[in-house]
Amino acid sequence: MIKKTIFILLLCAILTACVSNSGEPDPIAVLKEQTNPAVNGQVNPSAIATDTYQVNAIRNYEPIFTLNPGEVFDGNAMVSFLTALEADKQQFTVNGVSYHIDPLGEHSYRIYRLNLVAEALLGHIQAVEGGLMSVEFAEAIETALANDTRFFEHKGIVYVTSEHRKVTQISTLRDAVIASPYYLEAYDAGFNEIAQSYKFRLALELALAMGEKTFSYEGERYGVLPVAGGYTITDPEVKLLAELSNIYVIPRGSNATIPLAFKNVVREAIETEKASFNYTSPSGVETEYQVDKLENAWSITPVVTP
């Protein structure tokens, strides 16, 4: 577990440095154009060396955590979450806080913080910390327990039941964390703050879980297009906005900047099991790349011709 957590933290550190540019209306056409853009005019021969890329790619299965503002979810909490998943448990407690896990879709989870309001032991129900409880609320709890209902609603508030030792706890839910192996990378660095925000990511994850092609965020509609290795996210004007993928394309040089369009071509080559592919750089240099499958990763290098 500790190894998993260290891997997650290292991976997050590596991935915080990724960025690129922008696109055009028709989603599919725009995607094809920007995935491997062609540039008119003469190519400067001196650009050939600087416009080629050497990268490694890995398919990530470990969760990356997006926290609701104000939420604290440290290494102990991450390990406890992974332990709960392995044990097929929906709830876990760590650092004195209880959480509920709600699967969102393919390997993604919505984690709620539980705020305890009442407890039930041997048929006796009481509010916590000396609080008062209405007869109607007590009856709603009794009905939920009798029907073995995990969730129930009372006066517009959703409650969840959980077991702690021999006590049944009744709690409200507060959005805390989204856990997903998919990383959202924006074309424009100016959009990073929104792309990495909890509310934007939650709206996107809910759309993916329901198979929706669009979702709303702060009154604007965004598009979701399935592509090789993940999804393309478009803005309200149907321009390319970000890429969501669990295939991470990492430059071999710490100072190297890799265009997001190039990363998309790499992901497509991996998904379609291509041994090589051609990519035209933003300055018009076309290069053939070789894809070598390693044990748990891929190596992508320019093909050197004599």
Secondary structure by P-SEA (a helix, b strand, c coil): caaaaaaaaaaaaaaccccccccccaaaaaaaaaabbbbccccccccccccccccccccccbbbbbbcccccccaaaaaaaaaaaaacccccccccbbbbbbbccccbbbbbbbbbccccccccccccccccccaaaaaaaaaaaaacccccccccbbbbbbbcccbbbbbbbcccbbbbcbbbbbcccccccccccaaaaaaaaaaaaacccccccccbbbbbbbcccbbbbbccccccccccccbbbbbccccbbbbaaaaaaaaaaaaacccccccccccbbbbbbbbbbcccbbbbbccccc
